[in-house]
Structures are given as C-alpha cells and as structure tokens.
C-alpha cells in the first residue's frame, strides 16, 4: 500500500537550485521517516537527508549541510528536498525512501539504506555547465 514517487529532477548549472518532491501514499503508521538518498554511476548509494516524526527527526549529510533543506507539506502528502548551490558532485539519481517503524532519522550519526523498506523510482539530477 505504501508508495513513494520522486519528481523534480533535471539539468541545472553549478550554483543553481532544484526542488525535489516525494509524493507519499498509504502511510497509516504512527511513526515513519522519509530519507533522501542519491547514487551516481560507479558510486555507492549515499544518504543525503531525512525528515521524521520522532527524535532525532532531521538529518543532513555534511556534504549538503547548509545547501539542502528537507521539509514536508502534510496537506499535500509530500516531502521536499530543496537543493541550493548545486555542484557537479551532486549529480546523481535521487531517491526517497520510507522507514515505517521508528520515525527517526539516522543512528550513530549516520543513515543506513537497509533501514528503509520502501523506495521510489528515483529522479535524475544533473549539474553541469
């Protein structure tokens, strides 16, 4: 029943901005969190950000801290990832994923993809001049 659909990717120049959206459906759990991950060709999947409803309820990887902002619009059942000052190294397929048990973001200072049970299809972000 749980589905996640990412959108908002595209081509942007270095220093530009994009806003990714993750449309949620089927969430009846009391506690859940939505994580953002990205994967570039030849690279491992890495955690980017997260928003949840139990402490800790926010996470940013150091590589995006100060540039990216995660937020949610409950009325629209949507989680956003605002990406500012994009850099070439931000180029990747971005995924949103759901953890439906604890509603927390991160453990021991990081995030683990294995903790997320539901994944969207991904949206391509390309940063290039």
C-alpha positions as protocol buffer text, in pm:
chain_id: "A"
residue {
  index: 1
  type: UNK
  ca { x: 0 y: 0 z: 0 }
}
residue {
  index: 2
  type: UNK
  ca { x: 290 y: 236 z: 62 }
}
residue {
  index: 3
  type: UNK
  ca { x: 415 y: 417 z: -245 }
}
residue {
  index: 4
  type: UNK
  ca { x: 668 y: 690 z: -299 }
}
residue {
  index: 5
  type: UNK
  ca { x: 717 y: 885 z: -620 }
}
residue {
  index: 6
  type: UNK
  ca { x: 1001 y: 1130 z: -672 }
}
residue {
  index: 7
  type: UNK
  ca { x: 992 y: 1419 z: -912 }
}
residue {
  index: 8
  type: UNK
  ca { x: 1163 y: 1750 z: -976 }
}
residue {
  index: 9
  type: UNK
  ca { x: 1498 y: 1640 z: -1112 }
}
residue {
  index: 10
  type: UNK
  ca { x: 1656 y: 1796 z: -1414 }
}
residue {
  index: 11
  type: UNK
  ca { x: 1956 y: 1971 z: -1558 }
}
residue {
  index: 12
  type: UNK
  ca { x: 2095 y: 2270 z: -1375 }
}
residue {
  index: 13
  type: UNK
  ca { x: 2414 y: 2473 z: -1388 }
}
residue {
  index: 14
  type: UNK
  ca { x: 2656 y: 2481 z: -1096 }
}
residue {
  index: 15
  type: UNK
  ca { x: 2524 y: 2720 z: -835 }
}
residue {
  index: 16
  type: UNK
  ca { x: 2167 y: 2663 z: -941 }
}
residue {
  index: 17
  type: UNK
  ca { x: 1875 y: 2521 z: -747 }
}
residue {
  index: 18
  type: UNK
  ca { x: 1622 y: 2242 z: -775 }
}
residue {
  index: 19
  type: UNK
  ca { x: 1342 y: 2125 z: -554 }
}
residue {
  index: 20
  type: UNK
  ca { x: 1270 y: 1755 z: -540 }
}
residue {
  index: 21
  type: UNK
  ca { x: 935 y: 1620 z: -433 }
}
residue {
  index: 22
  type: UNK
  ca { x: 843 y: 1286 z: -285 }
}
residue {
  index: 23
  type: UNK
  ca { x: 474 y: 1212 z: -308 }
}
residue {
  index: 24
  type: UNK
  ca { x: 361 y: 973 z: -37 }
}
residue {
  index: 25
  type: UNK
  ca { x: 63 y: 741 z: -23 }
}
residue {
  index: 26
  type: UNK
  ca { x: -56 y: 462 z: 202 }
}
residue {
  index: 27
  type: UNK
  ca { x: 109 y: 590 z: 520 }
}
residue {
  index: 28
  type: UNK
  ca { x: -102 y: 490 z: 818 }
}
residue {
  index: 29
  type: UNK
  ca { x: 182 y: 419 z: 1058 }
}
residue {
  index: 30
  type: UNK
  ca { x: 222 y: 631 z: 1367 }
}
residue {
  index: 31
  type: UNK
  ca { x: 596 y: 667 z: 1324 }
}
residue {
  index: 32
  type: UNK
  ca { x: 778 y: 692 z: 997 }
}
residue {
  index: 33
  type: UNK
  ca { x: 1061 y: 885 z: 841 }
}
residue {
  index: 34
  type: UNK
  ca { x: 1144 y: 977 z: 484 }
}
residue {
  index: 35
  type: UNK
  ca { x: 1504 y: 962 z: 377 }
}
residue {
  index: 36
  type: UNK
  ca { x: 1668 y: 1107 z: 69 }
}
residue {
  index: 37
  type: UNK
  ca { x: 1948 y: 908 z: -91 }
}
residue {
  index: 38
  type: UNK
  ca { x: 2148 y: 950 z: -407 }
}
residue {
  index: 39
  type: UNK
  ca { x: 2359 y: 730 z: -628 }
}
residue {
  index: 40
  type: UNK
  ca { x: 2594 y: 828 z: -906 }
}
residue {
  index: 41
  type: UNK
  ca { x: 2728 y: 581 z: -1163 }
}
residue {
  index: 42
  type: UNK
  ca { x: 3015 y: 386 z: -1015 }
}
residue {
  index: 43
  type: UNK
  ca { x: 2943 y: 518 z: -668 }
}
residue {
  index: 44
  type: UNK
  ca { x: 2773 y: 363 z: -371 }
}
residue {
  index: 45
  type: UNK
  ca { x: 2435 y: 486 z: -262 }
}
residue {
  index: 46
  type: UNK
  ca { x: 2470 y: 755 z: 0 }
}
residue {
  index: 47
  type: UNK
  ca { x: 2236 y: 921 z: 241 }
}
residue {
  index: 48
  type: UNK
  ca { x: 2158 y: 1287 z: 181 }
}
residue {
  index: 49
  type: UNK
  ca { x: 1886 y: 1395 z: 420 }
}
residue {
  index: 50
  type: UNK
  ca { x: 1590 y: 1277 z: 624 }
}
residue {
  index: 51
  type: UNK
  ca { x: 1280 y: 1403 z: 798 }
}
residue {
  index: 52
  type: UNK
  ca { x: 1083 y: 1208 z: 1056 }
}
residue {
  index: 53
  type: UNK
  ca { x: 841 y: 1243 z: 1345 }
}
residue {
  index: 54
  type: UNK
  ca { x: 1049 y: 1106 z: 1631 }
}
residue {
  index: 55
  type: UNK
  ca { x: 1374 y: 1241 z: 1767 }
}
residue {
  index: 56
  type: UNK
  ca { x: 1615 y: 1263 z: 1602 }
}
residue {
  index: 57
  type: UNK
  ca { x: 1381 y: 1382 z: 1327 }
}
residue {
  index: 58
  type: UNK
  ca { x: 1624 y: 1554 z: 1095 }
}
residue {
  index: 59
  type: UNK
  ca { x: 1942 y: 1459 z: 917 }
}
residue {
  index: 60
  type: UNK
  ca { x: 2179 y: 1617 z: 667 }
}
residue {
  index: 61
  type: UNK
  ca { x: 2494 y: 1472 z: 530 }
}
residue {
  index: 62
  type: UNK
  ca { x: 2790 y: 1704 z: 578 }
}
residue {
  index: 63
  type: UNK
  ca { x: 2830 y: 1734 z: 203 }
}
residue {
  index: 64
  type: UNK
  ca { x: 2492 y: 1907 z: 172 }
}
residue {
  index: 65
  type: UNK
  ca { x: 2460 y: 2078 z: 509 }
}
residue {
  index: 66
  type: UNK
  ca { x: 2381 y: 2444 z: 458 }
}
residue {
  index: 67
  type: UNK
  ca { x: 2282 y: 2393 z: 95 }
}
residue {
  index: 68
  type: UNK
  ca { x: 1994 y: 2146 z: 111 }
}
residue {
  index: 69
  type: UNK
  ca { x: 1676 y: 2172 z: 316 }
}
residue {
  index: 70
  type: UNK
  ca { x: 1426 y: 1896 z: 378 }
}
residue {
  index: 71
  type: UNK
  ca { x: 1065 y: 1983 z: 455 }
}
residue {
  index: 72
  type: UNK
  ca { x: 716 y: 1844 z: 432 }
}
residue {
  index: 73
  type: UNK
  ca { x: 367 y: 1953 z: 339 }
}
residue {
  index: 74
  type: UNK
  ca { x: 132 y: 1716 z: 518 }
}
residue {
  index: 75
  type: UNK
  ca { x: -173 y: 1854 z: 341 }
}
residue {
  index: 76
  type: UNK
  ca { x: -15 y: 1751 z: 12 }
}
residue {
  index: 77
  type: UNK
  ca { x: 136 y: 1428 z: 147 }
}
residue {
  index: 78
  type: UNK
  ca { x: 466 y: 1545 z: 9 }
}
residue {
  index: 79
  type: UNK
  ca { x: 823 y: 1569 z: 132 }
}
residue {
  index: 80
  type: UNK
  ca { x: 1056 y: 1814 z: -36 }
}
residue {
  index: 81
  type: UNK
  ca { x: 1427 y: 1845 z: -77 }
}
residue {
  index: 82
  type: UNK
  ca { x: 1527 y: 2199 z: -165 }
}
residue {
  index: 83
  type: UNK
  ca { x: 1873 y: 2192 z: -318 }
}
residue {
  index: 84
  type: UNK
  ca { x: 2062 y: 2520 z: -346 }
}
residue {
  index: 85
  type: UNK
  ca { x: 2409 y: 2600 z: -471 }
}
residue {
  index: 86
  type: UNK
  ca { x: 2423 y: 2271 z: -656 }
}
residue {
  index: 87
  type: UNK
  ca { x: 2764 y: 2142 z: -750 }
}
residue {
  index: 88
  type: UNK
  ca { x: 2887 y: 1893 z: -1007 }
}
residue {
  index: 89
  type: UNK
  ca { x: 2939 y: 1631 z: -738 }
}
residue {
  index: 90
  type: UNK
  ca { x: 2567 y: 1650 z: -659 }
}
residue {
  index: 91
  type: UNK
  ca { x: 2492 y: 1481 z: -992 }
}
residue {
  index: 92
  type: UNK
  ca { x: 2314 y: 1154 z: -919 }
}
residue {
  index: 93
  type: UNK
  ca { x: 1984 y: 974 z: -920 }
}
residue {
  index: 94
  type: UNK
  ca { x: 1798 y: 1086 z: -611 }
}
residue {
  index: 95
  type: UNK
  ca { x: 1566 y: 852 z: -426 }
}
residue {
  index: 96
  type: UNK
  ca { x: 1323 y: 899 z: -144 }
}
residue {
  index: 97
  type: UNK
  ca { x: 1266 y: 607 z: 89 }
}
residue {
  index: 98
  type: UNK
  ca { x: 1047 y: 528 z: 387 }
}
residue {
  index: 99
  type: UNK
  ca { x: 1122 y: 376 z: 723 }
}
residue {
  index: 100
  type: UNK
  ca { x: 796 y: 285 z: 890 }
}
residue {
  index: 101
  type: UNK
  ca { x: 886 y: 170 z: 1238 }
}
residue {
  index: 102
  type: UNK
  ca { x: 1066 y: 428 z: 1449 }
}
residue {
  index: 103
  type: UNK
  ca { x: 1020 y: 754 z: 1265 }
}
residue {
  index: 104
  type: UNK
  ca { x: 1376 y: 861 z: 1337 }
}
residue {
  index: 105
  type: UNK
  ca { x: 1649 y: 995 z: 1114 }
}
residue {
  index: 106
  type: UNK
  ca { x: 1989 y: 840 z: 1144 }
}
residue {
  index: 107
  type: UNK
  ca { x: 2162 y: 629 z: 1400 }
}
residue {
  index: 108
  type: UNK
  ca { x: 2508 y: 678 z: 1543 }
}
residue {
  index: 109
  type: UNK
  ca { x: 2548 y: 991 z: 1336 }
}
residue {
  index: 110
  type: UNK
  ca { x: 2454 y: 838 z: 1004 }
}
residue {
  index: 111
  type: UNK
  ca { x: 2184 y: 680 z: 792 }
}
residue {
  index: 112
  type: UNK
  ca { x: 2162 y: 324 z: 665 }
}
residue {
  index: 113
  type: UNK
  ca { x: 1981 y: 236 z: 344 }
}
residue {
  index: 114
  type: UNK
  ca { x: 1897 y: -106 z: 486 }
}
residue {
  index: 115
  type: UNK
  ca { x: 1671 y: 61 z: 741 }
}
residue {
  index: 116
  type: UNK
  ca { x: 1436 y: 183 z: 467 }
}
residue {
  index: 117
  type: UNK
  ca { x: 1174 y: -59 z: 344 }
}
residue {
  index: 118
  type: UNK
  ca { x: 1008 y: 136 z: 64 }
}
residue {
  index: 119
  type: UNK
  ca { x: 1173 y: 323 z: -220 }
}
residue {
  index: 120
  type: UNK
  ca { x: 1069 y: 549 z: -500 }
}
residue {
  index: 121
  type: UNK
  ca { x: 1181 y: 510 z: -859 }
}
residue {
  index: 122
  type: UNK
  ca { x: 1438 y: 786 z: -848 }
}
residue {
  index: 123
  type: UNK
  ca { x: 1476 y: 1117 z: -1026 }
}
residue {
  index: 124
  type: UNK
  ca { x: 1784 y: 1228 z: -1215 }
}
residue {
  index: 125
  type: UNK
  ca { x: 1969 y: 1541 z: -1108 }
}
residue {
  index: 126
  type: UNK
  ca { x: 2242 y: 1658 z: -1340 }
}
residue {
  index: 127
  type: UNK
  ca { x: 2461 y: 1954 z: -1253 }
}
residue {
  index: 128
  type: UNK
  ca { x: 2668 y: 2064 z: -1547 }
}
residue {
  index: 129
  type: UNK
  ca { x: 2791 y: 2378 z: -1716 }
}
